[in-house]
Amino acid sequence: MMKKVLAIILAAGLALGAAGCGSNKSTGAEGGKEDKTIVIGVSPVPHKAIVEAAVPILEKEGYKVKIEEFTDYVLPNTALADKDLDANFFQHVPFLNKTVSEKGLKLTYTVKVHLEPLGFYSQKIKNFDDIKSGAEIAIPNDPTNGARALRLLESKGLIKLKEGELVSKMDITENPKNIKITELDAPQLPRVLGDVEGAVINTNFALEAGMDPIKDALIMEEKDSPYANVVAVREENKDSEKIKALSKALNSPEVKEFIEENYKGSILPSF
């Protein structure tokens, strides 16, 4: 009889223990307690510094921010879709839209933060109009930034292109100087300046290479460019409290002041 009583007591204790474990698990992100950690993937320059400027704002609201750096344009969206990140901050809207369309990712964005104007850089000429006939010009090889680079060249009369958003060098309709367009990975462009007449380079990679876009770029995109960098998130977590807090912090007066004071017009706030 005593053995049966002990067995019943033991079973009841195990049941209560299991119930307690279940109760603890429910206090996570999907339970009653809010998840206060934000994991965000960024490009090293300038995105990391901009997020770091927003961290004190988020910490005051009780959030812990983990920043993960990426040096390519593929992995940040993959990591976001796989729930390894809560958000990423490295890309403009056309690039995000194309990635979502091609890969079927359920990603969207919340706010625009800044614009990195594309610029044309050269170690061989001092004036854009001095580009020689038959010269080689390097541009980014991803479709959106490649199209953007070609439109910049077109805006200064070097070439003419067909209508459309995602144009390529195959869409050049007029090329009076017979310019050769070479497409390369965006991070490589600063390193080939000694081998080409010039290159159209994303501001973040120009900054990483030690160039000053305001002083060194021979031409730059205008500030009304549609290629603002955004905070990308999964559709399912767009309206979560921590994403709302992150978006608000990155559109704060403090972050705007940080961008204006530190980048002096080479990077522009988009809010």
C-alpha positions as CSV (number, residue, x, y, z in Angstrom):
1,M,0.0,0.0,0.0
2,M,2.8,2.4,1.0
3,K,4.5,1.8,-2.4
4,K,1.3,2.7,-4.2
5,V,1.0,6.0,-2.2
6,L,4.6,6.9,-2.9
7,A,4.1,6.1,-6.6
8,I,1.1,8.4,-6.7
9,I,3.0,11.2,-4.9
10,L,5.9,10.8,-7.3
11,A,3.7,10.9,-10.4
12,A,2.0,14.1,-9.1
13,G,5.3,15.7,-8.5
14,L,6.5,14.9,-12.0
15,A,3.3,16.3,-13.5
16,L,3.7,19.5,-11.6
17,G,7.3,19.8,-12.7
18,A,6.3,19.3,-16.3
19,A,3.6,21.9,-15.9
20,G,6.2,24.3,-14.4
21,C,8.5,23.7,-17.4
22,G,5.7,24.4,-19.8
23,S,4.9,27.6,-18.0
24,N,8.5,28.8,-18.3
25,K,8.6,28.3,-22.0
26,S,5.5,30.4,-22.5
27,T,7.3,33.5,-21.3
28,G,9.3,33.8,-24.5
29,A,8.6,35.7,-27.7
30,E,5.4,33.8,-28.5
31,G,4.2,33.8,-24.9
32,G,3.0,36.5,-22.5
33,K,6.4,38.2,-22.1
34,E,7.7,40.5,-24.9
35,D,10.9,39.5,-26.6
36,K,13.3,42.4,-25.9
37,T,16.3,41.3,-28.1
38,I,16.6,42.8,-31.6
39,V,19.0,41.0,-34.0
40,I,19.7,43.1,-37.1
41,G,22.0,42.3,-40.0
42,V,23.9,45.2,-41.6
43,S,26.5,46.2,-44.1
44,P,29.7,47.4,-42.3
45,V,29.6,51.0,-43.7
46,P,27.6,53.1,-43.1
47,H,24.7,50.9,-41.9
48,K,26.5,49.6,-38.7
49,A,27.3,53.1,-37.5
50,I,23.8,54.3,-38.2
51,V,22.3,51.4,-36.2
52,E,24.8,52.0,-33.4
53,A,23.5,55.6,-33.2
54,A,20.0,54.3,-32.6
55,V,21.1,51.7,-30.0
56,P,20.9,54.1,-27.0
57,I,17.3,55.0,-27.9
58,L,16.4,51.3,-27.9
59,E,18.2,50.5,-24.7
60,K,16.2,53.2,-22.9
61,E,13.1,51.2,-23.9
62,G,14.6,48.0,-22.5
63,Y,15.8,46.5,-25.8
64,K,19.1,44.7,-26.3
65,V,20.5,45.1,-29.8
66,K,22.7,42.5,-31.5
67,I,24.3,43.7,-34.7
68,E,25.6,41.1,-37.3
69,E,27.8,42.3,-40.2
70,F,27.5,41.0,-43.7
71,T,29.7,41.8,-46.7
72,D,27.5,40.6,-49.5
73,Y,24.0,41.3,-50.9
74,V,22.6,37.8,-50.6
75,L,23.0,36.4,-47.1
76,P,21.3,39.2,-45.2
77,N,17.9,38.4,-46.9
78,T,18.4,34.7,-46.6
79,A,19.2,35.0,-42.9
80,L,16.2,37.2,-42.4
81,A,13.8,34.8,-44.1
82,D,15.3,31.9,-42.1
83,K,14.5,33.8,-38.8
84,D,18.2,34.2,-37.9
85,L,17.6,37.9,-37.9
86,D,14.7,40.1,-36.9
87,A,15.5,42.7,-39.5
88,N,18.3,43.8,-41.9
89,F,19.5,47.1,-43.1
90,F,21.7,47.2,-46.2
91,Q,19.5,47.5,-49.3
92,H,17.2,49.8,-51.2
93,V,13.6,49.2,-52.2
94,P,14.2,48.1,-55.9
95,F,16.8,45.5,-54.7
96,L,14.5,44.2,-52.0
97,N,11.6,43.9,-54.4
98,K,13.6,42.0,-57.0
99,T,14.9,39.6,-54.4
100,V,11.4,39.0,-53.1
101,S,10.1,38.4,-56.6
102,E,12.9,36.1,-57.7
103,K,13.2,34.0,-54.5
104,G,9.7,34.1,-53.2
105,L,10.7,35.4,-49.8
106,K,8.0,36.9,-47.6
107,L,9.9,40.0,-46.8
108,T,8.9,43.7,-46.8
109,Y,10.2,46.9,-45.3
110,T,9.1,49.4,-42.6
111,V,10.9,52.7,-43.0
112,K,13.4,54.4,-45.3
113,V,16.5,55.6,-43.5
114,H,19.1,57.0,-45.8
115,L,20.3,57.4,-49.4
116,E,23.7,56.5,-50.6
117,P,24.1,58.3,-53.9
118,L,26.1,56.3,-56.5
119,G,29.2,58.2,-57.7
120,F,31.6,58.0,-60.6
121,Y,35.2,57.7,-59.5
122,S,38.4,57.8,-61.5
123,Q,42.2,57.7,-61.0
124,K,42.9,58.7,-64.6
125,I,40.8,61.8,-65.3
126,K,39.7,64.8,-63.2
127,N,36.6,65.7,-65.2
128,F,33.7,63.4,-66.3
129,D,33.6,65.1,-69.7
130,D,37.2,64.0,-70.3
131,I,36.3,60.3,-70.7
132,K,38.1,59.0,-73.8
133,S,36.6,57.2,-76.7
134,G,36.8,53.4,-76.2
135,A,37.3,53.8,-72.5
136,E,36.3,51.0,-70.1
137,I,33.9,51.8,-67.3
138,A,33.1,49.4,-64.5
139,I,29.7,49.2,-62.8
140,P,28.0,46.9,-60.2
141,N,26.9,43.6,-61.6
142,D,23.7,43.2,-59.6
143,P,20.7,44.2,-61.8
144,T,19.3,47.0,-59.7
145,N,22.6,48.8,-59.0
146,G,23.8,48.1,-62.5
147,A,20.7,49.8,-63.9
148,R,21.1,52.6,-61.5
149,A,24.7,53.1,-62.6
150,L,23.8,53.1,-66.3
151,R,21.1,55.7,-65.6
152,L,23.7,57.9,-63.9
153,L,25.9,57.7,-67.0
154,E,22.9,58.5,-69.2
155,S,22.0,61.5,-67.0
156,K,25.3,63.1,-68.0
157,G,25.0,62.4,-71.7
158,L,27.5,59.6,-72.0
159,I,25.1,57.0,-73.3
160,K,21.4,56.6,-74.0
161,L,19.2,53.7,-72.8
162,K,15.8,52.1,-73.5
163,E,12.9,52.8,-71.2
164,G,12.5,50.6,-68.2
165,E,13.6,50.1,-64.6
166,L,16.0,47.2,-64.8
167,V,18.0,48.1,-67.9
168,S,21.4,46.5,-68.6
169,K,24.3,47.3,-70.9
170,M,22.4,45.4,-73.6
171,D,19.8,48.2,-73.5
172,I,22.2,50.9,-74.6
173,T,20.8,52.5,-77.7
174,E,23.4,55.2,-78.2
175,N,27.1,55.1,-77.3
176,P,28.9,57.8,-79.2
177,K,32.2,57.3,-77.4
178,N,32.0,53.5,-77.8
179,I,32.4,53.0,-74.1
180,K,33.0,49.5,-72.9
181,I,30.9,48.6,-69.8
182,T,32.3,46.0,-67.5
183,E,30.2,44.5,-64.8
184,L,31.8,43.5,-61.5
185,D,30.8,42.6,-57.9
186,A,30.1,45.9,-56.2
187,P,32.7,45.4,-53.4
188,Q,35.5,44.9,-56.0
189,L,34.9,48.2,-57.8
190,P,37.2,50.5,-55.7
191,R,40.1,48.0,-56.3
192,V,39.9,48.2,-60.1
193,L,40.1,51.9,-60.5
194,G,43.7,51.6,-61.6
195,D,42.7,49.4,-64.4
196,V,39.7,51.2,-65.9
197,E,38.9,54.8,-66.9
198,G,36.5,54.9,-64.0
199,A,33.8,53.1,-62.0
200,V,30.4,53.8,-60.7
201,I,30.6,52.8,-57.0
202,N,28.1,52.5,-54.2
203,T,28.8,55.1,-51.4
204,N,29.3,52.4,-48.7
205,F,32.1,50.7,-50.7
206,A,33.7,54.1,-51.6
207,L,33.7,55.0,-47.9
208,E,35.2,51.6,-46.9
209,A,38.0,52.2,-49.5
210,G,38.8,55.5,-47.9
211,M,37.3,57.8,-50.5
212,D,35.4,60.9,-49.8
213,P,32.3,60.9,-52.1
214,I,31.8,64.7,-51.9
215,K,35.5,65.4,-52.9
216,D,36.4,62.3,-55.0
217,A,33.3,61.5,-57.0
218,L,33.3,63.3,-60.4
219,I,29.5,63.0,-60.6
220,M,26.8,61.7,-58.2
221,E,23.2,60.8,-58.1
222,E,20.8,63.6,-57.2
223,K,19.1,63.5,-53.8
224,D,15.7,62.7,-55.2
225,S,16.9,59.2,-56.2
226,P,14.4,56.5,-55.4
227,Y,17.1,54.2,-54.0
228,A,16.7,54.9,-50.3
229,N,18.1,52.2,-47.9
230,V,15.3,50.6,-45.8
231,V,14.8,48.4,-42.7
232,A,13.7,45.0,-44.1
233,V,11.7,42.6,-42.1
234,R,9.6,39.5,-42.5
235,E,5.9,40.1,-43.3
236,E,4.9,38.1,-40.2
237,N,6.9,40.3,-37.7
238,K,6.4,43.7,-39.4
239,D,3.9,44.9,-36.7
240,S,5.7,43.5,-33.7
241,E,6.5,45.9,-30.9
242,K,10.3,45.5,-31.3
243,I,10.2,46.2,-35.0
244,K,8.1,49.2,-34.4
245,A,10.6,50.4,-31.8
246,L,13.5,49.7,-34.2
247,S,11.9,51.6,-37.0
248,K,11.1,54.6,-34.8
249,A,14.6,54.7,-33.5
250,L,16.1,54.7,-37.0
251,N,13.8,57.5,-38.0
252,S,14.6,59.6,-34.9
253,P,15.9,63.1,-34.8
254,E,19.1,61.7,-33.2
255,V,19.8,59.4,-36.1
256,K,19.1,62.2,-38.6
257,E,21.5,64.5,-36.9
258,F,24.1,61.7,-36.8
259,I,23.9,61.1,-40.5
260,E,24.0,64.8,-41.4
261,E,27.0,65.6,-39.0
262,N,29.1,62.5,-39.9
263,Y,28.6,62.1,-43.6
264,K,28.4,65.8,-44.7
265,G,26.1,65.1,-47.7
266,S,27.8,62.0,-49.0
267,I,24.9,60.1,-47.3
268,L,21.5,61.8,-47.0
269,P,18.7,61.1,-44.5
270,S,15.5,59.8,-46.2
271,F,13.1,60.8,-43.5
